[in-house]
Amino acid sequence: MAARTAYEKIWDDHALGNDLLYVDLHLVHEVTSPQAFEGLRLAGRTVRRPDRTIATADHNVPTWDLSRPIEDEIARQQLDALARNVEEFGIPYYGLGHRRQGIVHVIGPELGITQPGMTIVCGDSHTSTHGAFGALAFGIGTSEVEHVLATQTLPQKRAHTLRVTFTGLPGAGVGAKDLILGLIAQETSAGATNHVVEYDGEAVRALSMEGRMTISNMSIEWGARAGLITPDETTYRFLEGRPGVQEPFEQAVERWSHYVSDAGAAFDREIEVDAAALAPQLTWGTNPGQTAPITGVVPTPADDDEQRALDYMGLTAGEPLAGTPVDRVFIGSCTNGRLGDLRAAAEIVRGKRVAPGVQALVVPGSMRVKAEAEAEGLDRVFAEAGFEWRNAGCSMCLGMNPDVAGPKERVASTSNRNFEGRQGRLARTHLMSPEMAAAAAVTGCLVDVRELV
Amino acid sequence: MEHFDVVTGPVAALDRNNVDTDQIIPKQFLKRIERTGYGQFLFWDWAKDDDFPLNRPEYARAPILVAGANFGCGSSREHAAWALGGRGFRAIIAPSFADIFRSNCGKNGLLTVELPEADVRELMEAAPAAATVDLERRIVTLPSGREVEFEVDEDVRYRLLGGHDDIGLTLQRADAIDEHERDRERPGPSTLAL
């Protein structure tokens, strides 16, 4: 057989003909599922594989005191609808208050149900996160959610392939978030449209699973259908002992290790990024491609769209990015809400205080992340510095719950999107790593984290 | 699903690149559990600006929207397609679209047409002059009368032309799904066994 990429192997193992893909795992949350369940009911259909489906509540949920009722009536109705739907259709559900509740892309890997070689879908574009395990994982719309619920398959065509090789190792203070932001800056926010990406190279191999998830998570931010990192010892060590690994571990590893790209497998496109040359990155505009190093200046707008972005962000071309005051800091999300992210941020914060006038928020990606962080005292590090320590959810990444920034407030955020209004109407988002966001919190401005360590 | 064959009418122009689905329909409207009624929320924040192009009265009944590259990027929210359809758009023309958005449109009787930059520019400059999108012939007729061919996935075209229900079509292949589960399905993980 000809040399194949990991994506092509997964495709071949799941394709029914050349236009239908079998789905191994379907993740469900409250926002993109109610119309899908309603569609099933109207057509008299059932969920084909509840045992390959799992649901949680993340987008809407309040992250403060869980003993208080949800004040947002419409959000509460949506959460109630999910609770009714999973009951009716027999789907396992980790709702608000459950010890396993959390952001859908955090809990899948955490439970070990995200594994190499799988096909994974969810009605959320950041489903690409699960690609870090060598799975083919991508976001779908609500009609497709209904289709998967009913048939466990999805109409799909084979995508083009693209390999990104990060060469060299990044310097101190530069991590996974900087690698992916630097890549998107190089290739623009539409650079991988119609492609399934494979990330590789020394810098990727050196990353923890958490770092790899940060990279795969943002695949959608440059338009990729999905973004894989093929499995290795780091992947296997992460999965060992988790409840989703339900077969003898050695046997599982043998199966998983098949899902790497063969030597000589051809990609439709190849891109290189010099990881060693990257400084810490942050966005300056209103899409993730509008990124610059913290050592740089606000760029001169190249067209009307970039001028619009600068106007929205309240920035002036030619001014240094470093030193720009921030109003809020958000540490969390499916991009950077895992234990390793919180540890990295805490290291910067330890023994310091949040700058006067800055509101800083830490939202663990799951209740398990929260418990683990508390077990090692990270909650106290953050609280003593003046951060708010919250419960799990998507929170201020998209501001569907009450965690939003005000008009013209500038936010240093570890999330994945800096679109206009994303974190609140007229709010100004700068995407960056957890270390950079922590540094912004304690200095009160955009700052090169390398100056603090 | 409403079927699509030929649409003729005024063209509304939105000359911006990278229009994301957060702009098309902001998050506060995603809490609703209905599938209809989203047209009134289309471009909610942008529409507050009197100068926002789609506020122009001559665009009010346009069935065709022409926009910049990478239209529909970002979130997978199908509410974006529901809002555009709810407002009366039947076809969107742009130099490129984001994958998930394009797929969502196809499930809702909304045709996405990729045309070269120059043709998109011509449509924008002539807006609101009427154009025709013919899915059967795969032709856009520009206001000048010039005909431009476009490519469209054959399966998407078939489903749109016939107004077919995707799930119904797939369930006709239930034997192939059964066979996959019997012969090729990977061993777990089962979410019921966690």
Interface residues (C-beta under 8 A of the other chain):
Chain A: D13 H14 L16 G17 D19 L20 Y22 D24 L25 V31 T32 P34 Q35 E38 G39 A43 R45 R48 P50 D51 R52 T53 I54 H59 N60 D72 I74 A75 Q77 Q78 A81 I91 P92 L111 G112 I113 Q115 G117 M118 G123 D124 S125 F138 G139 I140 G141 T142 S143 E144 E146 H147 A150 T151 Q152 T153 P155 K157 S189 A190 T193 N194 I220 G223 R225 P243 G244 V245 Q246 E247 R255 N287 G289 D304 D305 R308 L398 G399 M400 R417 F419 E420 G421 R422 R425
Chain B: D15 R16 N17 N18 D20 D22 Q23 P26 K27 Q28 L30 K31 R32 I33 E34 R35 D45 G68 A69 N70 C73 G74 S75 S76 R77 E78 A81 S96 A98 D99 I100 S103 N104 K107 N108 D153 D155 D166 I167 T170 L171 R173 A174 A176 I177 H180 E181 R184 E185 R186 P187 G188 P189 S190 T191 L192 A193 L194
